[in-house]
Amino acid sequence: MTEDLVKKYYSEQGTKEWRRLVKDAYHRLEIDTTMHYVEKYLPKKKGQILDAGGGPGRYTIELGKLGHSIVLIDLSPEQLKIAENQIIKERVQDRVKQIIQGSIDDLSMFKNNTFDAVICFGGALSHIVDRKRRERAIDELVRVTKKGSPIFASVIGRSAVLVNELVRLPHEIEIKEVFQRLRDTGDYYGGYGFAPCHFYLPEELKAAFEKRGVIVVEMVGLEGLASGHPKETNRLFKERPAAWKIWWKTHLKTCKSPTSVGISEHFMIISKK
């Protein structure tokens, strides 16, 4: 079952997933861009937020520091243990109301219209390969959000993965059940170094949310124009700090363009119920 493989993968990742978003300038683009837009669209009044598929709690902690109350749910007990430790270390345990092991396609423990905002970041939605379950997860994210409140979700982009196959894994292009299936359906069932995943096209994600009657406010490429260029991005950050400031401003100016969204390793949809 793909869910078991996803759980196994992230259990074996240990603290690597906690460190992933802050390991270097390239990876920080994902969290820094995400938080830029989260802070822009979160309600001014502090409320209760669901961190769906939040893993080791990186975003739970960031939101706790902003004064919000958070409920964290994730599939991996190992990642949730890391989250518990980090939440205490960062002294935001009073802001975290619940930590729950579970899947984002079953939020039946919450009533309709419970949360002032819902976030689903890092590709948790992408890791549900089965289409019906993935659609049920989106239904659930929308259901538990209060009317008029924002829903944020980021996924892993299909085009960026195909380019990565060309640049770094050309031998996999000949494996029909990997490359061609991924190209044509977005589905990857594991076995080649990553957890099972559905890689999204931007228009596919947008249609999936609009189908639920929500208003799509923004779509954002989290790595944007830098996507697929970690060495160059990190070199610019380390060697040319003045140029890096200009690049960050450039990133914010361009990350909402369809081109930047389409090529990004991760892209985010912001909608309102």
C-alpha positions as CSV (number, residue, x, y, z in Angstrom):
1,M,0.0,0.0,0.0
2,T,1.4,3.4,-1.0
3,E,0.5,4.9,2.4
4,D,2.7,2.4,4.2
5,L,5.6,3.3,1.8
6,V,5.1,7.0,2.5
7,K,5.1,6.4,6.2
8,K,8.2,4.2,6.0
9,Y,10.0,6.8,3.9
10,Y,9.4,9.7,6.3
11,S,10.1,7.5,9.3
12,E,13.5,6.7,7.9
13,Q,14.2,10.4,7.1
14,G,14.3,11.2,10.8
15,T,15.5,14.7,11.4
16,K,16.5,15.2,7.7
17,E,12.9,16.4,7.1
18,W,13.1,18.9,10.0
19,R,16.3,20.3,8.6
20,R,15.3,20.2,4.9
21,L,13.7,23.7,4.7
22,V,16.6,25.5,6.4
23,K,19.6,23.6,5.2
24,D,20.7,26.2,2.7
25,A,19.4,29.3,0.8
26,Y,17.9,27.2,-2.0
27,H,15.7,25.2,0.4
28,R,14.9,28.3,2.4
29,L,13.1,29.7,-0.7
30,E,10.3,27.2,0.0
31,I,9.6,28.2,3.6
32,D,10.4,31.9,3.2
33,T,8.1,32.3,0.3
34,T,5.4,30.2,1.9
35,M,5.5,32.3,5.1
36,H,5.6,35.5,3.1
37,Y,2.2,34.6,1.7
38,V,0.8,33.0,4.8
39,E,1.4,36.2,6.8
40,K,-0.2,38.2,4.0
41,Y,-3.4,36.2,3.9
42,L,-3.9,34.9,7.5
43,P,-6.7,36.6,9.4
44,K,-5.5,39.5,11.5
45,K,-7.2,38.1,14.5
46,K,-5.2,35.2,16.1
47,G,-7.2,32.0,15.6
48,Q,-7.0,28.2,15.4
49,I,-5.1,26.7,12.5
50,L,-4.9,23.1,11.3
51,D,-1.4,22.1,10.1
52,A,-2.4,19.1,7.9
53,G,0.5,16.8,7.1
54,G,2.9,19.0,9.0
55,G,5.5,16.3,9.7
56,P,8.2,17.5,12.1
57,G,6.3,20.8,12.9
58,R,8.3,23.4,11.2
59,Y,5.3,25.4,10.1
60,T,3.4,24.7,13.4
61,I,6.3,26.3,15.2
62,E,6.4,29.3,12.9
63,L,2.6,29.9,13.4
64,G,2.9,29.4,17.1
65,K,5.5,32.1,17.3
66,L,3.0,34.4,15.5
67,G,0.6,33.8,18.3
68,H,-1.8,31.4,16.6
69,S,-3.2,28.1,18.1
70,I,-2.4,25.1,16.1
71,V,-3.5,21.5,15.7
72,L,-0.9,19.3,14.0
73,I,-1.8,16.1,12.2
74,D,0.6,13.8,10.3
75,L,0.9,10.2,9.1
76,S,4.3,9.5,10.6
77,P,4.6,8.9,14.3
78,E,8.4,9.3,14.1
79,Q,8.0,12.8,12.5
80,L,5.4,13.8,15.1
81,K,7.9,12.8,17.9
82,I,10.4,15.1,16.3
83,A,7.7,17.8,16.2
84,E,6.9,17.3,19.9
85,N,10.6,17.8,20.8
86,Q,11.1,20.8,18.6
87,I,7.9,22.4,19.8
88,I,9.2,22.2,23.4
89,K,12.6,23.4,22.4
90,E,11.1,26.4,20.7
91,R,8.8,27.1,23.7
92,V,5.6,27.2,21.7
93,Q,3.9,24.2,23.4
94,D,1.2,26.4,24.9
95,R,0.2,27.3,21.3
96,V,-0.1,23.7,20.1
97,K,-3.4,22.3,21.2
98,Q,-3.3,18.8,19.7
99,I,-0.8,16.6,17.9
100,I,-2.6,13.8,16.1
101,Q,-1.4,10.8,14.0
102,G,-3.6,10.4,11.0
103,S,-4.1,10.9,7.3
104,I,-5.3,14.2,5.8
105,D,-8.0,12.4,3.8
106,D,-9.8,11.6,7.1
107,L,-10.4,14.6,9.3
108,S,-13.5,13.2,10.8
109,M,-12.3,14.1,14.3
110,F,-13.1,17.7,13.5
111,K,-16.5,19.3,12.9
112,N,-17.4,21.4,9.9
113,N,-16.1,25.0,9.9
114,T,-13.7,24.4,12.8
115,F,-10.5,26.3,11.8
116,D,-9.7,29.9,11.1
117,A,-7.2,28.7,8.5
118,V,-5.9,25.4,7.2
119,I,-2.4,24.8,5.9
120,C,-1.2,21.7,4.0
121,F,2.5,22.1,3.1
122,G,5.5,20.3,1.8
123,G,3.7,17.9,-0.5
124,A,1.4,16.0,1.9
125,L,-1.3,16.2,-0.7
126,S,1.1,15.0,-3.3
127,H,1.9,11.9,-1.3
128,I,-1.7,10.6,-1.7
129,V,-1.3,8.8,-5.0
130,D,-4.8,7.4,-5.2
131,R,-7.0,10.0,-7.0
132,K,-10.2,9.4,-5.0
133,R,-8.4,9.6,-1.7
134,R,-6.6,12.8,-2.9
135,E,-9.9,14.4,-3.8
136,R,-11.3,13.3,-0.4
137,A,-8.4,15.0,1.3
138,I,-9.2,18.3,-0.5
139,D,-12.8,17.9,0.5
140,E,-11.7,17.5,4.1
141,L,-9.4,20.5,4.0
142,V,-12.2,22.6,2.7
143,R,-14.9,21.1,5.1
144,V,-13.0,21.9,8.3
145,T,-12.2,25.5,7.3
146,K,-14.6,28.3,8.4
147,K,-16.5,30.1,5.7
148,G,-14.4,33.1,4.5
149,S,-11.2,31.7,5.8
150,P,-8.0,30.8,3.9
151,I,-6.8,27.4,2.8
152,F,-3.1,27.1,1.8
153,A,-1.7,24.0,0.1
154,S,1.6,23.3,-1.5
155,V,2.4,20.3,-3.8
156,I,5.3,19.0,-5.8
157,G,5.4,20.1,-9.4
158,R,5.4,17.6,-12.3
159,S,7.4,19.7,-14.8
160,A,10.3,20.2,-12.3
161,V,10.4,16.5,-11.7
162,L,10.6,15.7,-15.5
163,V,13.4,18.2,-15.9
164,N,15.2,16.6,-12.9
165,E,15.0,13.3,-14.7
166,L,16.6,14.8,-17.8
167,V,19.4,16.5,-15.8
168,R,20.2,14.1,-13.0
169,L,18.5,10.8,-13.7
170,P,18.5,10.2,-17.5
171,H,18.7,6.4,-17.0
172,E,15.2,6.5,-15.6
173,I,13.7,8.0,-18.8
174,E,13.9,4.5,-20.3
175,I,11.9,3.0,-17.5
176,K,8.3,3.2,-18.8
177,E,6.6,2.6,-15.5
178,V,8.5,5.5,-14.0
179,F,9.1,8.2,-16.5
180,Q,6.3,7.8,-18.9
181,R,3.7,7.1,-16.2
182,L,4.9,10.2,-14.3
183,R,4.8,12.3,-17.5
184,D,1.4,11.2,-18.5
185,T,-0.4,10.8,-15.2
186,G,1.8,12.5,-12.6
187,D,1.8,9.2,-10.6
188,Y,4.9,7.6,-9.1
189,Y,4.6,4.5,-7.0
190,G,8.0,4.5,-5.3
191,G,11.0,2.2,-5.5
192,Y,13.5,4.7,-7.0
193,G,14.7,6.8,-4.1
194,F,11.5,8.7,-3.1
195,A,8.2,8.1,-1.5
196,P,5.1,7.4,-3.7
197,C,3.8,10.7,-5.0
198,H,1.4,12.4,-7.3
199,F,3.2,15.3,-9.1
200,Y,0.8,18.1,-9.9
201,L,0.3,20.4,-12.8
202,P,-0.7,23.9,-11.8
203,E,-4.0,23.9,-13.8
204,E,-4.8,20.5,-12.2
205,L,-4.4,21.8,-8.7
206,K,-6.4,24.9,-9.4
207,A,-9.3,23.0,-11.0
208,A,-9.3,20.6,-8.0
209,F,-9.9,23.4,-5.5
210,E,-12.3,25.4,-7.7
211,K,-14.4,22.3,-8.0
212,R,-15.0,22.5,-4.3
213,G,-16.5,26.0,-4.7
214,V,-13.6,27.9,-3.1
215,I,-12.1,31.1,-4.5
216,V,-8.5,30.7,-5.7
217,V,-6.7,33.9,-4.6
218,E,-3.1,33.2,-5.7
219,M,-0.8,30.5,-7.1
220,V,2.8,30.8,-6.2
221,G,6.0,29.1,-7.3
222,L,8.0,28.5,-4.2
223,E,11.4,28.1,-5.8
224,G,10.3,30.1,-8.8
225,L,12.9,30.9,-11.4
226,A,15.6,29.4,-9.2
227,S,14.0,26.0,-9.4
228,G,16.4,23.2,-10.3
229,H,19.5,25.4,-9.6
230,P,20.5,24.8,-6.0
231,K,24.3,25.2,-6.5
232,E,23.9,28.6,-8.3
233,T,21.4,29.8,-5.8
234,N,23.5,28.9,-2.8
235,R,26.6,30.3,-4.4
236,L,24.9,33.6,-5.0
237,F,23.7,33.7,-1.4
238,K,27.2,33.0,0.0
239,E,29.4,35.0,-2.3
240,R,27.2,38.0,-3.3
241,P,25.0,39.1,-0.5
242,A,24.0,42.4,-2.2
243,A,23.0,40.4,-5.3
244,W,21.1,38.0,-3.2
245,K,18.9,40.8,-1.8
246,I,18.1,41.8,-5.4
247,W,17.4,38.2,-6.3
248,W,15.0,37.8,-3.4
249,K,13.1,40.9,-4.5
250,T,13.1,39.5,-8.1
251,H,11.8,36.2,-6.8
252,L,8.8,37.9,-5.0
253,K,8.1,39.9,-8.2
254,T,8.0,36.9,-10.4
255,C,6.9,33.9,-8.3
256,K,3.2,34.4,-9.1
257,S,3.7,34.3,-12.9
258,P,2.4,31.1,-14.6
259,T,5.9,30.3,-15.8
260,S,7.4,30.4,-12.3
261,V,4.6,28.4,-10.9
262,G,4.8,25.8,-13.6
263,I,8.6,25.2,-13.3
264,S,8.8,25.2,-9.5
265,E,9.7,22.1,-7.5
266,H,7.0,23.1,-5.1
267,F,4.1,25.5,-5.8
268,M,1.3,26.7,-3.5
269,I,-2.3,27.5,-4.0
270,I,-4.1,30.0,-1.7
271,S,-7.8,29.9,-1.7
272,K,-10.7,31.2,0.4
273,K,-13.8,29.2,1.4
